[in-house]
């Protein structure tokens, strides 16, 4: 690996270690009863509806240039292509598993924890420019359809009205027209966004605290990790190298593609009658292994 990629590796290790500490705090709080079910659910709502959209919106606080818009467009195209590949792999690789597990493995392959865990990582490793590209990269997700046959029109409406997507839409308008914001509004939004990383990772830790450790090491979870965190980012990396995509867009795309499975997997599995216990194990193993797999990815960037 080059000197630059080694620097990226150590920077990513540093970012991941900080996020792991936040996660450990959440784990501890759940075990000690500081986070009960109600507190955890409300805090999740606060992050999803308030702090994460603020963080996404602030990433558009930059000088408008055609170059940045072009980069953003490339990020959206890469995300769409990778989602298509993930969907295809999910259809092919998990047919031997029963529905209760198959739907979880498919969802985990398609939907990563790129909002909760990915944007904090990208923000720490690539700064505001990386966060801008990351916000555009995670613009949509169709994973819920693997648990329920949702009406297509309703699914599109849900995506467009998602708080994170609204933040992207409003942020783009803000950037395109360079609209001035009063300083106190800008500062408040910026500071609320800065709460996202510690709160989101503490919540991931609180979710993991509910998984019984004795039963957690399931080979099927590691199969999912190999697909989600190694195969998909490797495909992404090779394709972007061959296409000559710029290093920042490639770095953000590969890192977000290699994120662990979404922490919503367990919640949706419970809701739609899949195996919630198995889903929780997958989230646990995937999140834990990502502390190693994500820094390793940066060695190749």
N, C-alpha and C positions, 0 to 999 in steps of 0.2 A: 504493500500500500504506500501511496505517496505521503509526503509530509503533510499536505493539506488534508488528506483523508484521515490521517492519524489525529490531527488537531480536531477534526469533526467528531471522531470517535470519542476522544476524551471529553469534548464539550457535551456530547450526547450522554455519556456515562454520568457526567455531572448533573445534567438536567434530569435524567431518569432517577438518580439517587435522591434528589430533592423531592421529586414526585412520589417516590417510594416512602419517604418520611411522612409526607402528607397522608398517604394511604395507611401507613402504620398508625398514625394518630386516629384516623377514622375507625380502623380495626379495634384499637384500644377503647375508644369511646363507645362503640357498639357492645363490646364485651363487658364494659363496666356499667352499661345501662344509661349512659349519658345521651346516646342516640337510641330512643325507642322507635317502634315502627312509625308512629305518627310524626315524630320529629324528623326522621329520615325522609319520609315521603314529602313533608312540607319543604324541607331543605332542597330536595331534588327539584321540586317545582320552582323554588327560588332561583336555582342555578339555571334550569332550562328556560324559564320565562323571563328572567331579569339579567343575571350576571353574564351568561354566555352570549346572549344577543348584544349586550353592551360591549363585550370584548370583540365580537365580530364587527360591530359598527365602527369601533375605534380603529380597526385595521384599515379602514378606507380613508383615514385621516392622512392623506398624502397628496402631493402635487399630481394633478391629472396629466398623464402623458399617453400618447398612442401606444408606446412601447409597453407600459404597465397593463393597458387594456388588452393588448395582444397576448401578453404573458398570461393574463387571467383567462382569456378565451382558450388558450392552449391547455391550461389547467383543467377547465371544464370538460374539454374534449378527452383528455387523458382519463379523468374520473369516469366519464361515461363509458369509454372503451373498457376500462378495468372492471366496472360494474357488469358489463356485458360478458366479459371473460369469467368473472366470479359466478355469475348466474349459470353460465354454460357448464363450468366445472361442477357446480352444485348439482346440476341435473344428471351428470355422468358418474360422479365419484361415490355417491352415497346410496345407490339403489339397493344394496344388500341389507340396509338397516331398516328396522320397523319405523312407521310414520312418526311415532313419538320422539325418536332420536333423529330420523332423517330430516325432518323439518328444522330442527335445531342446528344440525350440521350445515344445512343449506343456508339458513339465515346467518349463521356465524361466518360462513364463507363470503356472503354478500355484504353484510353490514359490520363494519368495524367500529371501534370506540373512538372514531376520529374526532368527534365533537368534544366529548368529555376529556379523553386522554390525549388525543392527537393534536388539537389546537394548542394546549399548554406546552407540549413537547416542541412543536413547530415554532411557537412564540419564543421559547427559551433558546432554541438552537439557531433560528434563522431571522429573528427580530420581526419588525413590523411588516417588512416586504414579504417575508415568508408567511406571516399570519394572513396577509391580504390574499395571497395565492391559495393558502389552506382553506380560507373561508369560502372561496369560490369552488374549490375542489370538492368540499363536502355538501354542495348545494342540494342534493336530492338523494332519496333512498326509497327503494320499493320493497324492502325486505318483509314488511308486515304481511304481504300477500302470500308468503310461504306458510303462514299460520292460519290465515283466513282468506276466503275468497271475497275480498272486499270489492265493492263496485268501483270500476276504474275511474269514473268521474269523481267519486267521493275521495278516492286515494290521491288523485291529482290536486284536488281542492285542499286536502289535508297537508300535502307537501308545500303548496304555495302559501298556506296560512300558518305554516310552522314559524314560531318566533325567530329561529335562527335564519330562516330564508327571508323573512320580512326584514331582518337586520341587514342582510346582504343587499336586498332590493333598495332599501332606504339609503344604505351606505354608498351604493353605486351612484344614486342620484346626487348625494352630497358631494361625492368626488367629482362627478362629471360637471356639475355647475359651480363647484368650489363655493358652496354656500357658507357664509360665516356663522358660527355658533357663539353665543355669549360664553365668556371664559368659564363662568361658574358651572354652566351646563356641560361643557366639554370636560372640565375637571371631574365633575361628579360621575359622568358616564365612564370616563377613563378609569377612575378609582373603583367603580363597581365592577368593571371588566377585569380589573387586576385581582379581584377576589375569586375569580373563576377557578384558577389552577388549584389552590389549596382546598377549596370547598368541593370541587368536582372529584378530586382524587381521594379526599377524606370519605366522600360518599361511596366511591368504589371500594375502599377499605371496609366500610360498614356493611356493604353487600357481601363481601368475601367472608366477613366474620360469621355469617350464618351457615357457611358450608362446613359440614363435619370433616375434619382433616383426615381421619382414618380412612375414609372412603374416597378421597379426592383423586387419587392417582389412577385414572381410568385410561387404558391404551387408546380408546376412541377419541378422547380429548386431545391426545398428542398427535393423532392423525389429523385432526382439525387444525391444530397449531402448525403442523408441517405445511398444510395447504394454505392457510390464511396468512401466516407470518414468514414463510420462506418461499414457497412456490410462486404465489401471486406477486410479491415485490421483486422476485428474480425475473419474472416475465416482464414486469414493468420496467425494470432497470435495463435489461437487454434491448427492449423495444425502443426506449428513449435514447439509449446510446446510439443505436443504428440510425435513428431519425435525427440525431444531432441537436436534441433539445437543450436549451441553456442550463447550466449547472444548478441554479436556484430552483427553477421550475421542476427539474428532474429530482433534485434532493427532496423537495417538499412532497412531490407525488409519490416517490418510492417510500418515504417514511410514513406517510398517511396510509398507503396501500398495505404496509407491513404492521399496522396497528393491531392490538388484540381485538377479540370479538366484542361487540357492543354489550355493555352491562344491562341493556334493556332485554337481552335474550332471555334471561331468567324470568323477568316480569311478564313478558309476552307468552312464554311457554306456560306459565301458571294460568294466564288469562284464557289461552286457547286450547287447553287440554293436552299439551305436549308434556314431556317428562321434565318437570321443573327442577328436580334434584340433579338430573344429568346436565341440564342447562347451567345450573349454578357451578357444577364441577368444571364445565368447559370455560366459564368466565374466569374462575379461579386460576386454573392452569394457564390459560391464555394470557391473563394479566401478569402473572408471575414470570412466565417465560419471556414476555416482551421486554422485561428489564434487561435481558441478555440479547435477545434477537434484534431489537431496534438499534442499539449501539453497533452491533456487528454489521448491520446493513450499511451504516455510514462509512465503513472501511472501504466499500466498493464504489462510493460516490465520488 
